[in-house]
Amino acid sequence: MSDTFLRQLFDAAQRGDGDAIGTILDIFKPMIYKNSCINGSFDCDCFQELCIKFIHCIKKFKFTNISDITKYFG
C-alpha cells in the first residue's frame, strides 16, 4: 500500500466517507483483534469498543509524518 493511498483514505475518512473508514478499519483489524484478547481469549466486547475508539481516532488524527502510520503495518 502506498503512502499516498493511505493519506487519501484518511483524508476521505475525515470528510465522513464511510467506505474509507471501513477500508482503514479493515487494514488495521488484525492489530485491533490482537489487542482484543484478554488473558488469552478473544473478547468481542473489547473488540467492539476498540473499533469504536479507532474510528473516533481516525476522525481526529493529524498527519505530521506518514511514517507515523506506515510503521504499524507491512
C-alpha positions as CSV (number, residue, x, y, z in Angstrom):
1,M,0.0,0.0,0.0
2,S,1.4,3.4,-0.9
3,D,1.7,6.3,1.4
4,T,-0.3,8.4,-1.0
5,F,-3.2,5.9,-1.0
6,L,-3.3,5.8,2.8
7,R,-3.2,9.5,3.1
8,Q,-6.1,9.8,0.6
9,L,-8.1,7.2,2.6
10,F,-7.5,9.2,5.8
11,D,-8.5,12.5,4.1
12,A,-11.7,10.9,2.8
13,A,-12.4,9.3,6.2
14,Q,-12.0,12.6,7.9
15,R,-14.6,14.1,5.5
16,G,-17.0,11.4,6.6
17,D,-16.6,8.8,3.8
18,G,-17.9,5.6,5.3
19,D,-16.2,3.4,2.7
20,A,-12.8,5.0,3.5
21,I,-13.4,4.4,7.2
22,G,-14.3,0.8,6.6
23,T,-11.2,0.3,4.5
24,I,-8.9,1.8,7.1
25,L,-10.6,-0.4,9.7
26,D,-10.0,-3.5,7.6
27,I,-6.3,-2.6,7.3
28,F,-5.9,-2.3,11.0
29,K,-8.3,-5.0,12.0
30,P,-5.6,-7.6,12.8
31,M,-3.9,-5.2,15.2
32,I,-7.3,-4.4,16.8
33,Y,-8.1,-8.1,17.0
34,K,-4.8,-8.9,18.7
35,N,-5.4,-6.2,21.3
36,S,-8.9,-7.6,22.0
37,C,-7.6,-10.7,23.7
38,I,-7.8,-10.7,27.4
39,N,-6.0,-13.5,29.3
40,G,-5.5,-15.4,26.1
41,S,-9.2,-15.3,25.0
42,F,-10.8,-13.1,22.4
43,D,-13.3,-10.6,24.0
44,C,-15.9,-9.4,21.4
45,D,-17.0,-6.5,23.6
46,C,-13.4,-5.3,23.8
47,F,-13.1,-5.6,20.0
48,Q,-16.2,-3.6,19.5
49,E,-15.1,-0.9,21.9
50,L,-11.6,-0.7,20.3
51,C,-13.2,-0.4,16.8
52,I,-15.4,2.5,18.0
53,K,-12.4,4.2,19.6
54,F,-10.3,3.6,16.5
55,I,-13.0,5.2,14.2
56,H,-13.1,8.2,16.6
57,C,-9.3,8.5,16.4
58,I,-9.4,8.3,12.6
59,K,-11.6,11.4,12.5
60,K,-9.3,13.3,14.9
61,F,-5.9,12.2,13.6
62,K,-3.5,14.9,12.4
63,F,-0.7,13.9,10.0
64,T,2.7,15.1,10.9
65,N,4.6,12.4,9.1
66,I,3.3,9.5,7.0
67,S,5.7,7.1,8.8
68,D,3.6,7.8,12.0
69,I,1.1,5.4,10.4
70,T,3.0,3.2,8.0
71,K,5.4,1.8,10.6
72,Y,2.5,-0.1,12.1
73,F,1.9,-2.4,9.1
74,G,4.0,-4.1,6.5
